[in-house]
């Protein structure tokens, strides 16, 4: 199944919904960063949440950066997306190995540990919107649920999951976001809460062959649903040599001159896709002339 997101409305437009399957993009991230299984799960959940949040953006140039700053072994996770819903991301420590939970599941909360979740939305205004919460569980889905309620005042339920194969490749990945609109009735809220208590995990549904539409039908059993859009999603880095040149120029004359004085080429890597860009002494000298 190709990765994609579906969006819609339910309960006479009292509920806004998103769901996606992201196995391919999470597997691509695993290959790029050579992540351990528990970090694949943590990063994969972050990427899945980000791709759905990207689909909520209105402007073509709107962008979102999401960061976990962690006191746990992973150190931190950063993901980014825009209104295209194509995502990129990395974990500061990609090779964390810790014991599984007693039930055999990957201990994502143990890898993440205590910390903060920060969402930065740049929508072309004078200042970006910044929302930050303390992590509630480190399981990530619950933390995004809390973020939406506290920082955006939108009661939400977020489900995220990554299931690994025995060879440590990604078997399934995906998620959903269910959001109550301000005029949702008590009856709708009560029924939705009951449904959410009764559904299996995201990866269980996906592994049984469910599509994103099927997941939403299950979560919203008994409600009318109108699917309003479907779009592809994937892993795409926006780095380029031109972008890296601008970053190098922004370092300033002093830093660039120090690099030149060392007398050797400089290699700069992209954290999101692991691409390497080499700048020769001559190229550094040209950048020096452009810097302030």
C-alpha positions, 0 to 999 in steps of 0.5 A, a space after each residue: 500500500 502506498 503512503 497516503 492521508 485521508 481527511 474528512 468530517 463526521 457527525 454533521 461536521 461536529 468532528 474533523 478527522 485525519 488518518 494515514 498509512 506511513 510504512 514506506 516513509 518510516 522505513 525510508 527514514 530508518 534506512 537513512 538514519 540506520 535507527 534502532 527498532 525503538 528509535 524507528 518507532 519513536 521517530 516514525 510516530 513523530 513523522 506520522 503525526 507531522 504528516 497529518 498536521 501538515 495536511 491541516 495547513 492552509 498556505 502553500 508556504 506554511 511550515 511546521 517544525 516539531 521538536 522533542 527535547 528529551 532527558 532520555 537516551 534519544 536526546 531529542 527528535 526533530 521533524 518538519 513538514 509543510 502543506 504538502 505533507 511530505 516530511 523529514 526528521 531525525 533523532 539525535 541518538 539514532 541507535 538507542 538499545 533498551 530492553 522491551 517492555 514486559 509485554 514485549 512491546 518496544 519501550 518508546 517512553 523509556 527511550 524518550 524519557 521526560 522532556 518537552 514537545 514544541 510545535 513551531 508553525 511559520 505561517 508567514 506572520 511577523 512571528 511564528 506560533 510556538 506551542 510547548 508542553 511537558 511530555 505526559 507519557 513519552 509514548 508520543 500519541 498521548 503527548 500530541 493529544 495533550 498538546 492539541 488540548 492545551 496549546 491549541 484548545 482543540 479536544 483531540 484523540 491521536 493514535 500513532 503506531 509503528 510495527 517492526 518485522 523481525 529483521 527490524 524493517 518496518 511492517 506497518 506504520 500509520 495513525 489518526 487524529 480525531 478532533 472535536 469542533 467547538 459546537 460538538 454535542 455531549 451526545 457526540 462526545 460520549 459516543 466518540 469516547 466509547 468508540 475510542 475505548 473499544 478500538 484496537 491499536 493502529 498497527 493491529 488495524 493496519 496489520 489486519 489490512 485496514 486502510 486509513 478510511 477503514 480506521 476512521 470508519 471503525 473509530 467513528 462507528 455509528 457516525 456519518 462520515 464524509 471523506 473530503 480529501 486524499 493526498 499522498 505523503 512521503 519522506 522528502 528532504 528540502 536540502 540542496 547545495 544552494 541552501 547549504 551555501 546560504 547557511 555557510 554565508 550566515 556563519 559570518 566572515 570570522 567563522 569562514 576565515 577560520 575554516 579557510 585558514 585550516 587549509 582543507 575542504 569542509 564537509 557539511 552534512 544534512 541531518 534530515 537526509 544524511 547527504 554530504 556537501 563538500 566545500 573546497 578552499 576556493 568555494 569557501 573563499 567565494 562564500 567569504 566575499 558574500 558574507 557580512 
